[in-house]
């Protein structure tokens, strides 16, 4: 795993259509759209400087056996934050941020000074901060953690170095976090598999508080990880994605129902009417809203709002969203100075549900 | 559309792997496993005698526009019965029954004398009775209409003739039904699109009574048809299929959620907690049961029970189920004479959910 990928590798990836040239915020780079050999999707190359993609973290759905099966050494338990994943890094005299898919994110880049103390990049120019940005005013997701009431916050949960795929060891990360007072996801401590009852109790409480779940990180050179989420998180995902019921793979919803049942079974939550109602509501609420939207405007859409320091970055974001996929239709509604920020409001069309409701509500037949 | 398909057509279909030789109950025949040209899936050929497949009936999800869009003339409204579709017909001196997929059904064949007055086949040897067989003791489905408390009943809802793909006109069917006192699905009358409020009221009532829905049949040579189901039916399908959540296409569940919302919206049912709870319960109940089964027996299965007159036919059924698909595992549990019938009990394994729970409950990782 060398610091640089050879130009031969890069050309081969481009020929195999696993990597492509891209540009955003006046930066040109190469983005891996899919995994290619050992190079993960989301890896980005800036003139031979490589920011490795964030690796997939496997999920366990059963704590007791999952922890025993996945970990042999004690592991750290950290809160999993319901936001979007970005890698923040320095390129010459600029600070940049890449989403999971390897897109530069004009919103995160714009708000970096509000999100964390950026001095770390002066002293550690090749550090990569793997972070979750979460809150009601973000441009990608309609869900957010219950404890963030406005705007967004950043939570650093891992660090990498430019050109290297692995994570920094826990102690090294902790030291840097403390030195620069970086905002981090809550860490619940170091546990081993014998502490299962404590962990179950922790997750029951997180579930009651409407929190997403945890990531387990083994303290070892192998850096084994696994995530585990609450039943609240599964229901909340369904609720906030109901508009996209025909656009997401249908397994998206079914997998969450399975997770939910296994969480309840293992943590001993009874199958009460409140959970049943919550799940039913999650499926129905967004669809009723979508029908209302369609009846009023002949289209189904989701609304987003976020704050910028710099108006140009808002334009960059809209441009990027418009060019991300042929099936995405973004309409800017408002961009105004208000209380110290440029407030951007935009709508993202949901063409699959718009099309389906159009067909069904005009009396079309389906054969299923 | 000739009475016979040419042997050239048949050979071409076999070469294209759209038809295959099959045998059941000592009858050899050719079964269309897929649509081939204008020949529907489920068509069966017995030594050049053709029983045409039952055609797909399109579904409307919005009554007001759907009826206007699909029908120009008045249409009959008949109850849609929640059972399995069979075509009953005479082959020389035997009465046979084909399922939708074109499989001979040893259970239906065995019970024909209990299901209807078979004298019609003496006087009309080429009649084909398109029927729904429904009730708690059937070998295929775990759901049944609320008004059938034991065993099964048969409901003739259309008639065809051997060798011809279309249906008999309404008047002709009615006359034969009455002459032979054939059991039929309830007919609510002839309506036109102006009677929408009456139809909505009918469907609200059917929904309250836990009935599946209706089929609309235009009285015209074009024989246009459409089906429409209640929200109860959508929830009930999810409830009775939750075991198969990883085996059915995931759209199966998502489509029913969409149907449910459109039914509620159009019939003016408020999105009450009872419906939300019903939908949540439908998803959760079967999965909790499956987890219990898995913990006790390391397998997930569904239980079926049905009554036979003739023990050999029970064996034929088990043989047929065992050979229907490589992924189906059927275990006979009981076959005993009781109260005038051979009572068969068997279990059908649900390998997809067994496999998934096996992986998850032993601590496996998933990447999704």
Interface residues (C-beta under 8 A of the other chain):
Chain A: X56 X58 X59 X60 X61 X62 X64 X65 X66 X67 X68 X69 X70 X226 X245 X246 X249 X250 X251 X253 X254 X255 X257 X258 X260 X261 X262 X264 X265 X271 X273 X275 X276 X277 X278 X279 X280 X281 X283 X284 X285 X287 X288 X291 X356 X360 X361 X362 X363 X364 X365 X366 X367 X368
Chain B: X56 X58 X59 X60 X61 X62 X64 X65 X66 X67 X68 X69 X70 X226 X245 X246 X249 X250 X251 X253 X254 X255 X257 X258 X260 X261 X262 X264 X265 X271 X273 X275 X276 X277 X278 X279 X280 X281 X283 X284 X285 X287 X288 X291 X356 X360 X361 X362 X363 X364 X365 X366 X367 X368
